[in-house]
Amino acid sequence: MEGAPFDQQVGGYDRPVAAWWLDPELRMALDRLAELHRRPIVAVLDTSCVRTGLAQQLKNGVPPASLRTVQEGMVRLFMERDTLEETCRKLPVFADQLGVPPSQLVEMFATDWLPYIRVVALPDHLRELDERAAAVHLLDADDYPTAALAALLSPCILLTHNYKHFRPLGIREPSQGVNAVIAAIDVTVGERRFQAVATVPAAPIVAVGAGAKWVADRIGPVVWVIVGLLIVGGVVAYRRQPPERKDTIKRVAGDVGRFLLEEGSRAANAIDHAQERFDSYVVPAPAHRTATAAVFRELAMGSESLSAQQLSDALDVSVRPAVSALRVFLRANKTTVFREARRGSFVLGMRYSIRARAAT
């Protein structure tokens, strides 16, 4: 059946201080940080959060922090089209509540929000894939589209204040979505701190190497001989120092190494704590991810458009559909769910404009 979900188509400091940055645990942590940086965080926006965000923007003169993380590329924001239509209908109501002309809110939303939102129009057969969304539907039919999209993209942030209706998705408090964004920011700050500490030992070497290369490009390879002689000279000079001065050099080097190790440990602990908070705030992943949900999440997190073959290669073998079925699915839902960024290559979600509609 064309356009149907795939799930219906296919079944202590005891180590040498001078080499602390070579510690296997710290290197593993660095690898994990690189993976965290590789992809953005996925978030789904609800109407209730738009109203609060616009109120904050009117008060402070700048978009709220959650939207700024989207503008900076740390978070990738999605919205279901029915939810967006609901938001557009409510903008005049929000304007009346906030005491501003409706045109002002429309302009703010159109200029500062919509360019960073990917809009997805989920057909009914895709909304029904996750039982958590069905549970939300029983509580409030208007929240069903947002719940269905969040369930497909989970784990993700759900930016809403309506914790009562979204409880089946793990939303327990009105500030949970914003708290997830704050935790994500804390993770990023911790990553940068950790990486800064980790690069300190290599900085002199990098600086010398870059400087030598710059000189070598202008003078010639003889500069590398000079650098080598300087290093050998430094080693010889150290060996000629009296024992008292050698002890001082060792003590200073040890103190610096221990300080860097302590700072690296603090940063790693801060990252772990922030990541734990973040994990507790997001909509959890489904107990069993379907093939359709896997396709949605892969496209939501991809840095560029993907063809059916590329998308199939990126999916885990346990949820990988046939390339031909995947190609049919993408094309059948083109212009509503997926946008063909270039021939045969797709991204999740569309761009949307309300200025023309607001003017009519």
N, C-alpha and C positions, 0 to 999 in steps of 0.2 A: 504494500500500500504506500504510494508516494506521499512523502511528507510526514509519515508516521514515525514515532520514536523507534530507535533501533531495537529497543527492548521488545518491540512487537514484530521486528523483522528477523533478529538473530538472538539465538539463545546466549707539708713541712719543706724546707729548702735543702734537701739532701742531694740535689743535683748540682753540678758545677754552675755557679752563678754566671760566669762569663758566657755560657751558652744557653741561657734560660729561654731565648726565643726559639730554640730548636726543640723545646719540650714537645713531645708528641701530642699531649692533651691540648696544648695551646695551638698547635698547628691544626688539629682537628676542629677546634673552635673557630679558627680563622676560615677553614673550609666551609663550615656551617654558615658563617657570616656572609661569605661570598654567595652562597646559595640563597640566603635571605634577601640579599641585595639584587639578585638576578631578576626577580619578578615582583610586580606590584601587589599590593593588598587589594582584594576585591571587596566592594561595599555596594549595598543596595539601599536606595533612598526612598523613604516614605513621606507622604504629604505632611504629616505632623511635624517632621523635622525641618521641612522647608519653612513652615510658618515660624518656628522658633529661630531658625537661622536668619531669616529676613528681618525679624525683630532685632536680633543682635547686630545685624549689619546696619540697620537704621540708627541704632544707639551708638555704635562704635565707629561707624564710617568705613569699616573694612569688612570683608566677608568673614564668617566664623572660622575658627581654627580647623574644623573638620573639612570645610570647603577648600581652605588654603592647602591642606595636604593633598587634595585632589589636583589643584592647580599646579603644585610642585611635582606631581608625578608619583608621589609615594603611594597614593590610593587611586584605584580605578573605579569610577562610580557608574552604576547602572540604575535604570528605573524602568519599570514596566509601563507600557504605553497607557493602559487604562488608569494607572495611578497618576501619570503625568496629566492626562486629561482631567482627572479629578482636581489636581493641583491648580490647573489653569482656571477651572470653574470657580475655585475657592479664592483665587487671588483678590478679586474685588471685596470678598468678605474679610479677608485678612487685612486689606487696606483700610476698611472701615473700622476694624478693631484696633488698628495701630494708629489711626488718625492721619493717614496720608492719602493722596490721590491714587486711585487704582493704577493710573498710567505709570506712576513712580515705581510701584512694586513690579509691574510687568517689565519695565525697562531694566530694573535690577536683576530680576530673574533671567530675562533674556540675555543680558550682557555678561553677568558674573557667574551664572549657574549653568545654563543650558549648553554652552560650548564645551563643558567638561563632563557632560552626562551622555552616556550611550543608552539609547531608548530601545527596549526590546518588546515587541508585541507577541506575547505567547498565545498560540492557539490552544483551544480547550484540551486537546489530546496531550499536549505537553504539560499543561498545568496539573494534570491528574497523576503524574508519575510518582510523587512523593506523598506518602500518607500524612506527613506533618502539615503540608499545605492544605490537605483535605480537612484536617482538624481545625485549622484556622478558618476555613470556609464555613464550618458549622457555627463558629463564634461570630463572624462578621463577613458577609459576602464581599463587601467593599475592600477588605484587606487581603482577599484571596489572591489577586494578581501579584502583589508584592511578595506574599508568602511563597507562592509558587516559584518565582524567580530566585528568591533567596535560597530556597531549598535546592534548586538545581545548581546554584553556584557555591553552595556551602562546602567547606567552612568559609564564612564571609562575615563582614560586619553588616548589621542591619541598623541603619540610621532611622530610628523611630522612637517616639516617646510612649507609644501605645503598647505597654507591656502586657496588658490583660488579654488582648486578642492574639498577640504573637507568642504567648506562653508556650504553645506546642513546639515552637522553634528554639526554645531555650531562653527567651527574653524574660527576665525576672524583675527588672527595674527600669524606670523611665530614662535613666541616664546611661544605660548599658552601652548603647551604640557610641556615644561620645566618649565614654570611658575606654572603649576598645581603641578608638583613635588616639587617645592620650597614651595608652599603653604602647601602641605602635610607634608613636613618636619617641617614647622612652627607650624602646628597643633600638631605634635608629641612632639616638644619642649615644647609647651604650656601645653600639657597633663602632661608631666613629671614634669614641674614646679608646676602645680596645685596639682598633687599627692604628691609631696615633701612637699608642704605647709600643705596639709591635713593630712599628717602623723605625723607632728611635735607634736601636742598635745598628740597623743597616744604613741609616741616613748618612753618616760620614763616608761610608764606602761608596754609596750612590753619588754623593756630592763629588768625591775625588774622581770617580769614574767619569761622571758627566763633564767635569772640568778638564780632565785629561783628554777626553774625546774632542772637546771643543778646541783645545790647544793642538792636538794631533792633526785635526783637519786643516789647521793653518800653518803648522810648523813641520809636521811629519811624524812618523812612528817613533822617532827617537824619544818623544815625550814619555812613552810607556817604559822605556829603559830608565828614564829619570825617576818616574814614579816608583818603579821597583827598587831602585837604589835608595830612595827616601824611606821606603818601608824597611828594607834591610838595615839601613842606618838607624832607624828607630829601635829595632830589635837589639842591635849591637849597643846602642846608647843605654837602653834599659839594663842590659846585662852588666854594663860597666858601672852602674850606680852602686853606691855603698848599700849595705844590707838595710840600714835604717830607712833610706829613701825608697828602696824596693818594697819594704813593708808598708810604707805610706801609700805608694801607688796601688798595691794590692788591696789595701783597706778601702781606699776611695773607690776603686773599681768594684769591689764587693758590695759597698754601700749603694752604689748606683744600680747595680744589678738587682739587689734585693728590693730597692725602691720600685724599679720597673716591674719586677715580678709581682709585688704587692699591688701596684696599680693595675696591672693586667688582671689579677685575680679579682679585684674589686669590680672592674669593668665587666668581667665575665659573669660575676654573681649578679650584677645589676641587670645584665641582659637576660639572664635566666629568670629572675623575678618578674621583669617586665613581660617576658614571653609567657610566663605562667598566667599573669593577669590577662594578657591579650587572649590566650586560649580559652579562659573562663568566660570571656565576654562575647565571643563570636558565636554565630549560629554554627553548631557542630556539624561535622560531616555526616552524611547518612550512614546508617549501619551497613548498607550495601549500596555502593555506587553503581548506578546503571550505566549502560553504554551511552545513552543520550546525555545524562548528567556529566559524564566524563568529557564528552565532546564540548558541552557548554563551558565547563571549567577550563579546559585547555585553551579554547579560543578567548575566554575572558582574561586569561593571564598571559597570553602570548604577546610578545613585543611587536609583532608584525602580522600581516595577513598570512593565512596558511591555505594551501591547496588540500584537496581531499587526501592525496598521497602523503603529504607532509603531516597532516593531522593524524592520519592512521599510524604513521611511523612513531609519532609522539605519544600515542596512547599505550597504556599497559596492555599486554596481550590478553589479559583476562576480560577486558571490556572492548577489545578492538573489533569494530565491524568490518565487513568487506569494503574495500575502497569503492567499489561500484555502488553499494548501498549508501555509503557516506556521501558520495557525489550527488546521488539522487536526493538525499535528505537536505543537503545544503542548497541545492538549486530550487527545491520545492518550497523552501522557506525564505527564499531570497526576497529582499525589500521589506520584510516584516521582522524576522528574527536575525538574519545575517545580511551583511552588506558585502557586495562583491567589490573589494578595493581595487582589484585588477583582475583581468580575465582568469577565471578559474581559481581565484584566491580570495578567501573570505575573512571577515572579522565579525565579532559578535556585536550587534546593536547598530542603531542608526543615529544620525544627528537630527535635531528637531528645531524648528523655529516657530515662535508664537507671535512675532511682531505682526506678520501679515494677517493672522487670524484676529489679533486683538484690535486691529485697525478697522475690521469690517463690522 
